[in-house]
Amino acid sequence: MTNKTIDINEATIKNYVESLRPENPEIRAQVDVGYSYDGKVVFLFEIRPEWDNPQKKEQI
């Protein structure tokens, strides 16, 4: 198996993540999608309220 490198820019990542996010703000408050990108590695994560403290958000 060979490793492939994909040249991707942050605008492409941002557009992809935006397409995954719920449109409805009420749903987005319960579960949302975010990302971090350091120029080499992309991490996708969920953003949701903590089960025992709904006012606080966590990234999973």
PDBQT receptor file of N, H, CA, C and O in Angstrom, charges set to zero:
ATOM      1  N   MET A   1       0.842  -1.175   0.000  1.00  0.00    +0.000 N 
ATOM      2  CA  MET A   1       0.000   0.000   0.000  1.00  0.00    +0.000 C 
ATOM      3  C   MET A   1       0.886   1.236   0.000  1.00  0.00    +0.000 C 
ATOM      4  O   MET A   1       1.845   1.322   0.767  1.00  0.00    +0.000 OA
ATOM      5  N   THR A   2       0.566   2.179  -0.850  1.00  0.00    +0.000 N 
ATOM      6  H   THR A   2      -0.213   2.110  -1.473  1.00  0.00    +0.000 HD
ATOM      7  CA  THR A   2       1.354   3.405  -0.916  1.00  0.00    +0.000 C 
ATOM      8  C   THR A   2       0.592   4.541  -0.252  1.00  0.00    +0.000 C 
ATOM      9  O   THR A   2      -0.637   4.602  -0.302  1.00  0.00    +0.000 OA
ATOM     10  N   ASN A   3       1.338   5.424   0.362  1.00  0.00    +0.000 N 
ATOM     11  H   ASN A   3       2.335   5.374   0.402  1.00  0.00    +0.000 HD
ATOM     12  CA  ASN A   3       0.736   6.612   0.959  1.00  0.00    +0.000 C 
ATOM     13  C   ASN A   3       0.594   7.677  -0.109  1.00  0.00    +0.000 C 
ATOM     14  O   ASN A   3       1.488   7.875  -0.931  1.00  0.00    +0.000 OA
ATOM     15  N   LYS A   4      -0.534   8.355  -0.090  1.00  0.00    +0.000 N 
ATOM     16  H   LYS A   4      -1.261   8.193   0.578  1.00  0.00    +0.000 HD
ATOM     17  CA  LYS A   4      -0.762   9.443  -1.034  1.00  0.00    +0.000 C 
ATOM     18  C   LYS A   4      -0.877  10.748  -0.265  1.00  0.00    +0.000 C 
ATOM     19  O   LYS A   4      -1.516  10.803   0.785  1.00  0.00    +0.000 OA
ATOM     20  N   THR A   5      -0.271  11.775  -0.780  1.00  0.00    +0.000 N 
ATOM     21  H   THR A   5       0.248  11.730  -1.634  1.00  0.00    +0.000 HD
ATOM     22  CA  THR A   5      -0.377  13.099  -0.204  1.00  0.00    +0.000 C 
ATOM     23  C   THR A   5      -1.379  13.887  -1.031  1.00  0.00    +0.000 C 
ATOM     24  O   THR A   5      -1.299  13.924  -2.259  1.00  0.00    +0.000 OA
ATOM     25  N   ILE A   6      -2.314  14.508  -0.348  1.00  0.00    +0.000 N 
ATOM     26  H   ILE A   6      -2.379  14.477   0.649  1.00  0.00    +0.000 HD
ATOM     27  CA  ILE A   6      -3.329  15.312  -1.028  1.00  0.00    +0.000 C 
ATOM     28  C   ILE A   6      -3.056  16.768  -0.699  1.00  0.00    +0.000 C 
ATOM     29  O   ILE A   6      -2.972  17.143   0.471  1.00  0.00    +0.000 OA
ATOM     30  N   ASP A   7      -2.920  17.582  -1.724  1.00  0.00    +0.000 N 
ATOM     31  H   ASP A   7      -2.989  17.277  -2.674  1.00  0.00    +0.000 HD
ATOM     32  CA  ASP A   7      -2.734  19.018  -1.516  1.00  0.00    +0.000 C 
ATOM     33  C   ASP A   7      -4.115  19.633  -1.334  1.00  0.00    +0.000 C 
ATOM     34  O   ASP A   7      -4.947  19.602  -2.242  1.00  0.00    +0.000 OA
ATOM     35  N   ILE A   8      -4.346  20.189  -0.155  1.00  0.00    +0.000 N 
ATOM     36  H   ILE A   8      -3.671  20.213   0.582  1.00  0.00    +0.000 HD
ATOM     37  CA  ILE A   8      -5.659  20.749   0.153  1.00  0.00    +0.000 C 
ATOM     38  C   ILE A   8      -5.444  22.093   0.845  1.00  0.00    +0.000 C 
ATOM     39  O   ILE A   8      -4.499  22.257   1.617  1.00  0.00    +0.000 OA
ATOM     40  N   ASN A   9      -6.306  23.030   0.571  1.00  0.00    +0.000 N 
ATOM     41  H   ASN A   9      -7.073  22.897  -0.056  1.00  0.00    +0.000 HD
ATOM     42  CA  ASN A   9      -6.151  24.324   1.239  1.00  0.00    +0.000 C 
ATOM     43  C   ASN A   9      -7.267  24.509   2.263  1.00  0.00    +0.000 C 
ATOM     44  O   ASN A   9      -8.260  23.780   2.241  1.00  0.00    +0.000 OA
ATOM     45  N   GLU A  10      -7.111  25.453   3.135  1.00  0.00    +0.000 N 
ATOM     46  H   GLU A  10      -6.305  26.045   3.153  1.00  0.00    +0.000 HD
ATOM     47  CA  GLU A  10      -8.053  25.628   4.238  1.00  0.00    +0.000 C 
ATOM     48  C   GLU A  10      -9.434  26.033   3.752  1.00  0.00    +0.000 C 
ATOM     49  O   GLU A  10     -10.423  25.694   4.401  1.00  0.00    +0.000 OA
ATOM     50  N   ALA A  11      -9.541  26.738   2.648  1.00  0.00    +0.000 N 
ATOM     51  H   ALA A  11      -8.738  27.014   2.120  1.00  0.00    +0.000 HD
ATOM     52  CA  ALA A  11     -10.858  27.108   2.121  1.00  0.00    +0.000 C 
ATOM     53  C   ALA A  11     -11.660  25.861   1.744  1.00  0.00    +0.000 C 
ATOM     54  O   ALA A  11     -12.871  25.816   1.959  1.00  0.00    +0.000 OA
ATOM     55  N   THR A  12     -11.002  24.866   1.193  1.00  0.00    +0.000 N 
ATOM     56  H   THR A  12     -10.018  24.903   1.018  1.00  0.00    +0.000 HD
ATOM     57  CA  THR A  12     -11.670  23.611   0.850  1.00  0.00    +0.000 C 
ATOM     58  C   THR A  12     -12.160  22.909   2.108  1.00  0.00    +0.000 C 
ATOM     59  O   THR A  12     -13.278  22.397   2.140  1.00  0.00    +0.000 OA
ATOM     60  N   ILE A  13     -11.337  22.884   3.133  1.00  0.00    +0.000 N 
ATOM     61  H   ILE A  13     -10.428  23.301   3.107  1.00  0.00    +0.000 HD
ATOM     62  CA  ILE A  13     -11.712  22.261   4.400  1.00  0.00    +0.000 C 
ATOM     63  C   ILE A  13     -12.899  22.998   5.012  1.00  0.00    +0.000 C 
ATOM     64  O   ILE A  13     -13.866  22.377   5.454  1.00  0.00    +0.000 OA
ATOM     65  N   LYS A  14     -12.818  24.316   5.032  1.00  0.00    +0.000 N 
ATOM     66  H   LYS A  14     -12.033  24.820   4.672  1.00  0.00    +0.000 HD
ATOM     67  CA  LYS A  14     -13.886  25.128   5.616  1.00  0.00    +0.000 C 
ATOM     68  C   LYS A  14     -15.209  24.887   4.894  1.00  0.00    +0.000 C 
ATOM     69  O   LYS A  14     -16.247  24.750   5.542  1.00  0.00    +0.000 OA
ATOM     70  N   ASN A  15     -15.188  24.833   3.574  1.00  0.00    +0.000 N 
ATOM     71  H   ASN A  15     -14.345  24.944   3.047  1.00  0.00    +0.000 HD
ATOM     72  CA  ASN A  15     -16.413  24.575   2.809  1.00  0.00    +0.000 C 
ATOM     73  C   ASN A  15     -16.976  23.192   3.111  1.00  0.00    +0.000 C 
ATOM     74  O   ASN A  15     -18.191  23.029   3.230  1.00  0.00    +0.000 OA
ATOM     75  N   TYR A  16     -16.108  22.201   3.235  1.00  0.00    +0.000 N 
ATOM     76  H   TYR A  16     -15.121  22.333   3.138  1.00  0.00    +0.000 HD
ATOM     77  CA  TYR A  16     -16.557  20.844   3.546  1.00  0.00    +0.000 C 
ATOM     78  C   TYR A  16     -17.205  20.790   4.924  1.00  0.00    +0.000 C 
ATOM     79  O   TYR A  16     -18.289  20.227   5.081  1.00  0.00    +0.000 OA
ATOM     80  N   VAL A  17     -16.551  21.369   5.915  1.00  0.00    +0.000 N 
ATOM     81  H   VAL A  17     -15.670  21.826   5.788  1.00  0.00    +0.000 HD
ATOM     82  CA  VAL A  17     -17.086  21.351   7.281  1.00  0.00    +0.000 C 
ATOM     83  C   VAL A  17     -18.410  22.113   7.324  1.00  0.00    +0.000 C 
ATOM     84  O   VAL A  17     -19.350  21.682   7.993  1.00  0.00    +0.000 OA
ATOM     85  N   GLU A  18     -18.488  23.215   6.632  1.00  0.00    +0.000 N 
ATOM     86  H   GLU A  18     -17.725  23.565   6.089  1.00  0.00    +0.000 HD
ATOM     87  CA  GLU A  18     -19.736  23.993   6.597  1.00  0.00    +0.000 C 
ATOM     88  C   GLU A  18     -20.873  23.160   5.998  1.00  0.00    +0.000 C 
ATOM     89  O   GLU A  18     -22.022  23.298   6.417  1.00  0.00    +0.000 OA
ATOM     90  N   SER A  19     -20.571  22.311   5.038  1.00  0.00    +0.000 N 
ATOM     91  H   SER A  19     -19.637  22.198   4.698  1.00  0.00    +0.000 HD
ATOM     92  CA  SER A  19     -21.605  21.460   4.435  1.00  0.00    +0.000 C 
ATOM     93  C   SER A  19     -22.101  20.384   5.409  1.00  0.00    +0.000 C 
ATOM     94  O   SER A  19     -23.201  19.860   5.236  1.00  0.00    +0.000 OA
ATOM     95  N   LEU A  20     -21.307  20.053   6.424  1.00  0.00    +0.000 N 
ATOM     96  H   LEU A  20     -20.414  20.479   6.564  1.00  0.00    +0.000 HD
ATOM     97  CA  LEU A  20     -21.690  19.049   7.416  1.00  0.00    +0.000 C 
ATOM     98  C   LEU A  20     -22.526  19.635   8.555  1.00  0.00    +0.000 C 
ATOM     99  O   LEU A  20     -23.268  18.910   9.218  1.00  0.00    +0.000 OA
ATOM    100  N   ARG A  21     -22.407  20.931   8.779  1.00  0.00    +0.000 N 
ATOM    101  H   ARG A  21     -21.804  21.520   8.241  1.00  0.00    +0.000 HD
ATOM    102  CA  ARG A  21     -23.059  21.566   9.922  1.00  0.00    +0.000 C 
ATOM    103  C   ARG A  21     -24.572  21.639   9.731  1.00  0.00    +0.000 C 
ATOM    104  O   ARG A  21     -25.036  21.930   8.628  1.00  0.00    +0.000 OA
ATOM    105  N   PRO A  22     -25.349  21.380  10.788  1.00  0.00    +0.000 N 
ATOM    106  CA  PRO A  22     -26.801  21.517  10.688  1.00  0.00    +0.000 C 
ATOM    107  C   PRO A  22     -27.185  22.974  10.401  1.00  0.00    +0.000 C 
ATOM    108  O   PRO A  22     -26.564  23.899  10.926  1.00  0.00    +0.000 OA
ATOM    109  N   GLU A  23     -28.192  23.167   9.582  1.00  0.00    +0.000 N 
ATOM    110  H   GLU A  23     -28.697  22.416   9.156  1.00  0.00    +0.000 HD
ATOM    111  CA  GLU A  23     -28.633  24.526   9.262  1.00  0.00    +0.000 C 
ATOM    112  C   GLU A  23     -29.441  25.150  10.395  1.00  0.00    +0.000 C 
ATOM    113  O   GLU A  23     -29.333  26.348  10.656  1.00  0.00    +0.000 OA
ATOM    114  N   ASN A  24     -30.250  24.336  11.065  1.00  0.00    +0.000 N 
ATOM    115  H   ASN A  24     -30.338  23.363  10.853  1.00  0.00    +0.000 HD
ATOM    116  CA  ASN A  24     -31.127  24.815  12.120  1.00  0.00    +0.000 C 
ATOM    117  C   ASN A  24     -30.303  25.189  13.364  1.00  0.00    +0.000 C 
ATOM    118  O   ASN A  24     -29.568  24.350  13.885  1.00  0.00    +0.000 OA
ATOM    119  N   PRO A  25     -30.417  26.438  13.846  1.00  0.00    +0.000 N 
ATOM    120  CA  PRO A  25     -29.638  26.873  15.016  1.00  0.00    +0.000 C 
ATOM    121  C   PRO A  25     -29.946  26.071  16.289  1.00  0.00    +0.000 C 
ATOM    122  O   PRO A  25     -29.067  25.896  17.132  1.00  0.00    +0.000 OA
ATOM    123  N   GLU A  26     -31.181  25.586  16.433  1.00  0.00    +0.000 N 
ATOM    124  H   GLU A  26     -31.895  25.728  15.748  1.00  0.00    +0.000 HD
ATOM    125  CA  GLU A  26     -31.526  24.796  17.610  1.00  0.00    +0.000 C 
ATOM    126  C   GLU A  26     -30.802  23.451  17.599  1.00  0.00    +0.000 C 
ATOM    127  O   GLU A  26     -30.339  22.981  18.639  1.00  0.00    +0.000 OA
ATOM    128  N   ILE A  27     -30.706  22.841  16.435  1.00  0.00    +0.000 N 
ATOM    129  H   ILE A  27     -31.082  23.222  15.590  1.00  0.00    +0.000 HD
ATOM    130  CA  ILE A  27     -29.968  21.584  16.318  1.00  0.00    +0.000 C 
ATOM    131  C   ILE A  27     -28.476  21.841  16.486  1.00  0.00    +0.000 C 
ATOM    132  O   ILE A  27     -27.774  21.068  17.138  1.00  0.00    +0.000 OA
ATOM    133  N   ARG A  28     -27.997  22.932  15.893  1.00  0.00    +0.000 N 
ATOM    134  H   ARG A  28     -28.567  23.560  15.363  1.00  0.00    +0.000 HD
ATOM    135  CA  ARG A  28     -26.574  23.282  15.997  1.00  0.00    +0.000 C 
ATOM    136  C   ARG A  28     -26.149  23.493  17.445  1.00  0.00    +0.000 C 
ATOM    137  O   ARG A  28     -24.998  23.239  17.800  1.00  0.00    +0.000 OA
ATOM    138  N   ALA A  29     -27.076  23.958  18.283  1.00  0.00    +0.000 N 
ATOM    139  H   ALA A  29     -28.011  24.164  17.995  1.00  0.00    +0.000 HD
ATOM    140  CA  ALA A  29     -26.765  24.144  19.701  1.00  0.00    +0.000 C 
ATOM    141  C   ALA A  29     -26.571  22.808  20.407  1.00  0.00    +0.000 C 
ATOM    142  O   ALA A  29     -25.883  22.740  21.426  1.00  0.00    +0.000 OA
ATOM    143  N   GLN A  30     -27.173  21.742  19.871  1.00  0.00    +0.000 N 
ATOM    144  H   GLN A  30     -27.732  21.798  19.043  1.00  0.00    +0.000 HD
ATOM    145  CA  GLN A  30     -27.056  20.412  20.476  1.00  0.00    +0.000 C 
ATOM    146  C   GLN A  30     -25.902  19.600  19.904  1.00  0.00    +0.000 C 
ATOM    147  O   GLN A  30     -25.262  18.833  20.624  1.00  0.00    +0.000 OA
ATOM    148  N   VAL A  31     -25.637  19.766  18.615  1.00  0.00    +0.000 N 
ATOM    149  H   VAL A  31     -26.157  20.388  18.030  1.00  0.00    +0.000 HD
ATOM    150  CA  VAL A  31     -24.516  19.063  17.986  1.00  0.00    +0.000 C 
ATOM    151  C   VAL A  31     -24.047  19.887  16.788  1.00  0.00    +0.000 C 
ATOM    152  O   VAL A  31     -24.843  20.277  15.933  1.00  0.00    +0.000 OA
ATOM    153  N   ASP A  32     -22.769  20.136  16.746  1.00  0.00    +0.000 N 
ATOM    154  H   ASP A  32     -22.123  19.819  17.440  1.00  0.00    +0.000 HD
ATOM    155  CA  ASP A  32     -22.186  20.924  15.667  1.00  0.00    +0.000 C 
ATOM    156  C   ASP A  32     -20.875  20.248  15.258  1.00  0.00    +0.000 C 
ATOM    157  O   ASP A  32     -20.410  19.323  15.924  1.00  0.00    +0.000 OA
ATOM    158  N   VAL A  33     -20.297  20.711  14.180  1.00  0.00    +0.000 N 
ATOM    159  H   VAL A  33     -20.675  21.462  13.639  1.00  0.00    +0.000 HD
ATOM    160  CA  VAL A  33     -19.059  20.146  13.665  1.00  0.00    +0.000 C 
ATOM    161  C   VAL A  33     -18.035  21.268  13.547  1.00  0.00    +0.000 C 
ATOM    162  O   VAL A  33     -18.361  22.372  13.110  1.00  0.00    +0.000 OA
ATOM    163  N   GLY A  34     -16.812  20.986  13.934  1.00  0.00    +0.000 N 
ATOM    164  H   GLY A  34     -16.547  20.090  14.289  1.00  0.00    +0.000 HD
ATOM    165  CA  GLY A  34     -15.728  21.950  13.812  1.00  0.00    +0.000 C 
ATOM    166  C   GLY A  34     -14.471  21.268  13.299  1.00  0.00    +0.000 C 
ATOM    167  O   GLY A  34     -14.451  20.060  13.065  1.00  0.00    +0.000 OA
ATOM    168  N   TYR A  35     -13.432  22.060  13.130  1.00  0.00    +0.000 N 
ATOM    169  H   TYR A  35     -13.448  23.042  13.320  1.00  0.00    +0.000 HD
ATOM    170  CA  TYR A  35     -12.164  21.500  12.653  1.00  0.00    +0.000 C 
ATOM    171  C   TYR A  35     -11.006  22.331  13.162  1.00  0.00    +0.000 C 
ATOM    172  O   TYR A  35     -11.167  23.488  13.552  1.00  0.00    +0.000 OA
ATOM    173  N   SER A  36      -9.845  21.720  13.149  1.00  0.00    +0.000 N 
ATOM    174  H   SER A  36      -9.715  20.781  12.832  1.00  0.00    +0.000 HD
ATOM    175  CA  SER A  36      -8.600  22.453  13.340  1.00  0.00    +0.000 C 
ATOM    176  C   SER A  36      -7.649  21.994  12.241  1.00  0.00    +0.000 C 
ATOM    177  O   SER A  36      -7.683  20.840  11.813  1.00  0.00    +0.000 OA
ATOM    178  N   TYR A  37      -6.817  22.899  11.801  1.00  0.00    +0.000 N 
ATOM    179  H   TYR A  37      -6.790  23.836  12.149  1.00  0.00    +0.000 HD
ATOM    180  CA  TYR A  37      -5.918  22.625  10.683  1.00  0.00    +0.000 C 
ATOM    181  C   TYR A  37      -4.618  23.350  10.938  1.00  0.00    +0.000 C 
ATOM    182  O   TYR A  37      -4.605  24.564  11.142  1.00  0.00    +0.000 OA
ATOM    183  N   ASP A  38      -3.521  22.610  10.929  1.00  0.00    +0.000 N 
ATOM    184  H   ASP A  38      -3.531  21.624  10.764  1.00  0.00    +0.000 HD
ATOM    185  CA  ASP A  38      -2.225  23.229  11.197  1.00  0.00    +0.000 C 
ATOM    186  C   ASP A  38      -1.359  23.362   9.945  1.00  0.00    +0.000 C 
ATOM    187  O   ASP A  38      -0.158  23.617  10.034  1.00  0.00    +0.000 OA
ATOM    188  N   GLY A  39      -1.979  23.187   8.786  1.00  0.00    +0.000 N 
ATOM    189  H   GLY A  39      -2.954  22.981   8.713  1.00  0.00    +0.000 HD
ATOM    190  CA  GLY A  39      -1.231  23.266   7.538  1.00  0.00    +0.000 C 
ATOM    191  C   GLY A  39      -0.825  21.907   7.007  1.00  0.00    +0.000 C 
ATOM    192  O   GLY A  39      -0.466  21.770   5.837  1.00  0.00    +0.000 OA
ATOM    193  N   LYS A  40      -0.883  20.898   7.873  1.00  0.00    +0.000 N 
ATOM    194  H   LYS A  40      -1.175  21.010   8.823  1.00  0.00    +0.000 HD
ATOM    195  CA  LYS A  40      -0.522  19.535   7.476  1.00  0.00    +0.000 C 
ATOM    196  C   LYS A  40      -1.610  18.527   7.836  1.00  0.00    +0.000 C 
ATOM    197  O   LYS A  40      -1.915  17.619   7.063  1.00  0.00    +0.000 OA
ATOM    198  N   VAL A  41      -2.186  18.702   9.018  1.00  0.00    +0.000 N 
ATOM    199  H   VAL A  41      -1.938  19.440   9.646  1.00  0.00    +0.000 HD
ATOM    200  CA  VAL A  41      -3.140  17.728   9.537  1.00  0.00    +0.000 C 
ATOM    201  C   VAL A  41      -4.472  18.420   9.825  1.00  0.00    +0.000 C 
ATOM    202  O   VAL A  41      -4.513  19.521  10.374  1.00  0.00    +0.000 OA
ATOM    203  N   VAL A  42      -5.564  17.744   9.440  1.00  0.00    +0.000 N 
ATOM    204  H   VAL A  42      -5.531  16.850   8.994  1.00  0.00    +0.000 HD
ATOM    205  CA  VAL A  42      -6.912  18.241   9.709  1.00  0.00    +0.000 C 
ATOM    206  C   VAL A  42      -7.548  17.344  10.757  1.00  0.00    +0.000 C 
ATOM    207  O   VAL A  42      -7.525  16.120  10.631  1.00  0.00    +0.000 OA
ATOM    208  N   PHE A  43      -8.114  17.952  11.790  1.00  0.00    +0.000 N 
ATOM    209  H   PHE A  43      -8.133  18.947  11.892  1.00  0.00    +0.000 HD
ATOM    210  CA  PHE A  43      -8.880  17.231  12.788  1.00  0.00    +0.000 C 
ATOM    211  C   PHE A  43     -10.324  17.701  12.711  1.00  0.00    +0.000 C 
ATOM    212  O   PHE A  43     -10.596  18.894  12.850  1.00  0.00    +0.000 OA
ATOM    213  N   LEU A  44     -11.250  16.778  12.492  1.00  0.00    +0.000 N 
ATOM    214  H   LEU A  44     -11.029  15.809  12.379  1.00  0.00    +0.000 HD
ATOM    215  CA  LEU A  44     -12.675  17.074  12.527  1.00  0.00    +0.000 C 
ATOM    216  C   LEU A  44     -13.199  16.626  13.882  1.00  0.00    +0.000 C 
ATOM    217  O   LEU A  44     -12.800  15.579  14.393  1.00  0.00    +0.000 OA
ATOM    218  N   PHE A  45     -14.097  17.422  14.467  1.00  0.00    +0.000 N 
ATOM    219  H   PHE A  45     -14.421  18.272  14.052  1.00  0.00    +0.000 HD
ATOM    220  CA  PHE A  45     -14.637  17.058  15.770  1.00  0.00    +0.000 C 
ATOM    221  C   PHE A  45     -16.067  17.543  15.910  1.00  0.00    +0.000 C 
ATOM    222  O   PHE A  45     -16.510  18.452  15.206  1.00  0.00    +0.000 OA
ATOM    223  N   GLU A  46     -16.788  16.907  16.848  1.00  0.00    +0.000 N 
ATOM    224  H   GLU A  46     -16.428  16.169  17.420  1.00  0.00    +0.000 HD
ATOM    225  CA  GLU A  46     -18.131  17.328  17.198  1.00  0.00    +0.000 C 
ATOM    226  C   GLU A  46     -18.050  18.333  18.330  1.00  0.00    +0.000 C 
ATOM    227  O   GLU A  46     -17.164  18.262  19.182  1.00  0.00    +0.000 OA
ATOM    228  N   ILE A  47     -18.980  19.265  18.329  1.00  0.00    +0.000 N 
ATOM    229  H   ILE A  47     -19.700  19.323  17.638  1.00  0.00    +0.000 HD
ATOM    230  CA  ILE A  47     -19.115  20.238  19.408  1.00  0.00    +0.000 C 
ATOM    231  C   ILE A  47     -20.511  20.024  19.985  1.00  0.00    +0.000 C 
ATOM    232  O   ILE A  47     -21.511  20.133  19.275  1.00  0.00    +0.000 OA
ATOM    233  N   ARG A  48     -20.565  19.721  21.265  1.00  0.00    +0.000 N 
ATOM    234  H   ARG A  48     -19.752  19.632  21.841  1.00  0.00    +0.000 HD
ATOM    235  CA  ARG A  48     -21.859  19.465  21.892  1.00  0.00    +0.000 C 
ATOM    236  C   ARG A  48     -21.812  19.853  23.363  1.00  0.00    +0.000 C 
ATOM    237  O   ARG A  48     -20.730  19.960  23.941  1.00  0.00    +0.000 OA
ATOM    238  N   PRO A  49     -22.984  20.068  23.980  1.00  0.00    +0.000 N 
ATOM    239  CA  PRO A  49     -23.001  20.398  25.410  1.00  0.00    +0.000 C 
ATOM    240  C   PRO A  49     -22.539  19.206  26.248  1.00  0.00    +0.000 C 
ATOM    241  O   PRO A  49     -22.761  18.050  25.888  1.00  0.00    +0.000 OA
ATOM    242  N   GLU A  50     -21.898  19.512  27.367  1.00  0.00    +0.000 N 
ATOM    243  H   GLU A  50     -21.717  20.451  27.660  1.00  0.00    +0.000 HD
ATOM    244  CA  GLU A  50     -21.549  18.452  28.299  1.00  0.00    +0.000 C 
ATOM    245  C   GLU A  50     -22.823  17.887  28.901  1.00  0.00    +0.000 C 
ATOM    246  O   GLU A  50     -23.782  18.631  29.105  1.00  0.00    +0.000 OA
ATOM    247  N   TRP A  51     -22.860  16.600  29.190  1.00  0.00    +0.000 N 
ATOM    248  H   TRP A  51     -22.080  15.996  29.024  1.00  0.00    +0.000 HD
ATOM    249  CA  TRP A  51     -24.076  15.965  29.682  1.00  0.00    +0.000 C 
ATOM    250  C   TRP A  51     -24.481  16.462  31.061  1.00  0.00    +0.000 C 
ATOM    251  O   TRP A  51     -25.670  16.529  31.373  1.00  0.00    +0.000 OA
ATOM    252  N   ASP A  52     -23.497  16.812  31.893  1.00  0.00    +0.000 N 
ATOM    253  H   ASP A  52     -22.531  16.758  31.640  1.00  0.00    +0.000 HD
ATOM    254  CA  ASP A  52     -23.813  17.240  33.256  1.00  0.00    +0.000 C 
ATOM    255  C   ASP A  52     -23.799  18.761  33.439  1.00  0.00    +0.000 C 
ATOM    256  O   ASP A  52     -24.120  19.264  34.516  1.00  0.00    +0.000 OA
ATOM    257  N   ASN A  53     -23.429  19.484  32.388  1.00  0.00    +0.000 N 
ATOM    258  H   ASN A  53     -23.168  19.076  31.513  1.00  0.00    +0.000 HD
ATOM    259  CA  ASN A  53     -23.431  20.945  32.427  1.00  0.00    +0.000 C 
ATOM    260  C   ASN A  53     -23.707  21.458  31.017  1.00  0.00    +0.000 C 
ATOM    261  O   ASN A  53     -22.774  21.807  30.294  1.00  0.00    +0.000 OA
ATOM    262  N   PRO A  54     -24.976  21.508  30.621  1.00  0.00    +0.000 N 
ATOM    263  CA  PRO A  54     -25.324  21.875  29.241  1.00  0.00    +0.000 C 
ATOM    264  C   PRO A  54     -24.861  23.274  28.800  1.00  0.00    +0.000 C 
ATOM    265  O   PRO A  54     -24.812  23.562  27.604  1.00  0.00    +0.000 OA
ATOM    266  N   GLN A  55     -24.524  24.136  29.763  1.00  0.00    +0.000 N 
ATOM    267  H   GLN A  55     -24.564  23.902  30.735  1.00  0.00    +0.000 HD
ATOM    268  CA  GLN A  55     -24.056  25.477  29.404  1.00  0.00    +0.000 C 
ATOM    269  C   GLN A  55     -22.629  25.436  28.870  1.00  0.00    +0.000 C 
ATOM    270  O   GLN A  55     -22.189  26.362  28.188  1.00  0.00    +0.000 OA
ATOM    271  N   LYS A  56     -21.917  24.372  29.178  1.00  0.00    +0.000 N 
ATOM    272  H   LYS A  56     -22.274  23.620  29.732  1.00  0.00    +0.000 HD
ATOM    273  CA  LYS A  56     -20.512  24.244  28.763  1.00  0.00    +0.000 C 
ATOM    274  C   LYS A  56     -20.432  23.317  27.559  1.00  0.00    +0.000 C 
ATOM    275  O   LYS A  56     -21.021  22.236  27.566  1.00  0.00    +0.000 OA
ATOM    276  N   LYS A  57     -19.702  23.736  26.517  1.00  0.00    +0.000 N 
ATOM    277  H   LYS A  57     -19.224  24.614  26.511  1.00  0.00    +0.000 HD
ATOM    278  CA  LYS A  57     -19.533  22.931  25.309  1.00  0.00    +0.000 C 
ATOM    279  C   LYS A  57     -18.234  22.148  25.373  1.00  0.00    +0.000 C 
ATOM    280  O   LYS A  57     -17.249  22.599  25.957  1.00  0.00    +0.000 OA
ATOM    281  N   GLU A  58     -18.244  20.956  24.759  1.00  0.00    +0.000 N 
ATOM    282  H   GLU A  58     -19.045  20.590  24.284  1.00  0.00    +0.000 HD
ATOM    283  CA  GLU A  58     -17.032  20.160  24.661  1.00  0.00    +0.000 C 
ATOM    284  C   GLU A  58     -16.811  19.742  23.233  1.00  0.00    +0.000 C 
ATOM    285  O   GLU A  58     -17.753  19.627  22.448  1.00  0.00    +0.000 OA
ATOM    286  N   GLN A  59     -15.562  19.515  22.903  1.00  0.00    +0.000 N 
ATOM    287  H   GLN A  59     -14.797  19.608  23.540  1.00  0.00    +0.000 HD
ATOM    288  CA  GLN A  59     -15.188  19.043  21.563  1.00  0.00    +0.000 C 
ATOM    289  C   GLN A  59     -14.805  17.578  21.678  1.00  0.00    +0.000 C 
ATOM    290  O   GLN A  59     -13.947  17.203  22.477  1.00  0.00    +0.000 OA
ATOM    291  N   ILE A  60     -15.446  16.772  20.882  1.00  0.00    +0.000 N 
ATOM    292  H   ILE A  60     -16.143  17.076  20.233  1.00  0.00    +0.000 HD
ATOM    293  CA  ILE A  60     -15.219  15.326  20.939  1.00  0.00    +0.000 C 
ATOM    294  C   ILE A  60     -14.578  14.876  19.635  1.00  0.00    +0.000 C 
ATOM    295  O   ILE A  60     -14.298  13.689  19.463  1.00  0.00    +0.000 OA
TER     296      ILE A  60
